[in-house]
Amino acid sequence: MSLDNSWFTEPVEQTGTAFSLKLGERVHAEQTPYQKIEIFKTETFGYLMTIDGCTMVSTRDNFLYHEMMSHPALNSHPAPHDVVVVGGGDCGTLREVLKHPEVKRAVQVEIDERVTRLAEQYFPELCVANGDPRATLFFGDGIAWMKQAPAESLDLIIIDSTDPVGPAEGLFGRKFYLDCIKALRPGGLLVQQSESPLLHLSLIAEMHRFMREAGFAQTRLLHFPQPIYPSGWWSASVAQKTAGELAQRLDEAALAALGTKFYNAETHRAAFATPNFVKQALAG
């Protein structure tokens, strides 16, 4: 990260890219036991939260990520009653999950409570479902939580993590996927943010291989725009515990009731359309 002439810039040396936003001011900075969290007020994207110098969430474009990390998976499962979100401390994905009346229980497992408390202060619109009686906020290690989860107790696991470094590194490995598949009921789904198809295709292919080696019957990629993340094109990887076509619960009235900005039946179908170069990488 660099701050120069009132610009926030996140360079990524490995990919030779950078992303910048014109700043107003930095309104908060702290070092937690896990990471450095900063909040900036930007000129055109509202508030911006960064963790260890990497963009995490902005007021202007967070709906893209939160909607696409939640609704395609929820509408690809016939009855997602029990959901866990690992990570997602800004609470935006939890908010979208709880828009679905069929969800009976949603647990958010976030290692760093300060992420949530700062989101409540600077992104309160993301935290409106925190008091929902179906919601539980658990602050602790997601890897340990999943290891202890009862067998066949979950319908959907959403891994809303940071990049695969630091506290999140273990969330991208075969051992963690073994715990996930144990916790899922038959027909259960795992969805995990999986970086940019353009810049991180080798990581995506490795994730899908680890998921299949852990016992998932099949994997898919869904993709969507995300301006503040490297390349502006992001993805989530979906793993199915048992073989079969994804459910397509795309009832127009139910979708309209979600009150989404980006997600609808058309963007749902488009997100699962796999580009040729991605197909080739995942097949290998």
URVEN-V825074 format. One line per field, one symbol per residue. phi: phi as a letter, one per 40 degrees, with the letter a starting at -180 (. if undefined). A space follows every 10 residues. Layout:
BEGIN
phi->???
END
This chain:
BEGIN
phi->.bbafgbcbb cbccbgbabb bcccacbaaa bccbacbbbb cbcbbgcbbb bfgbcbabcc bccccccccb cdcccbbcac cbbbbcggcc gccddcdccc ccccabbbbb cbccdccccc cbbcccbccc cdcccbcbbi cccccccccc cfbbbabbcb bcccbgdcdc cbbccccccc cccccdgcbb bbdbgcccbb ccccccdccc cccchccabb bbbacadcbd ggbbabbbbb cbchcccbcb ccccccccgc cbcacccdcc cccccdccdc cccc
END
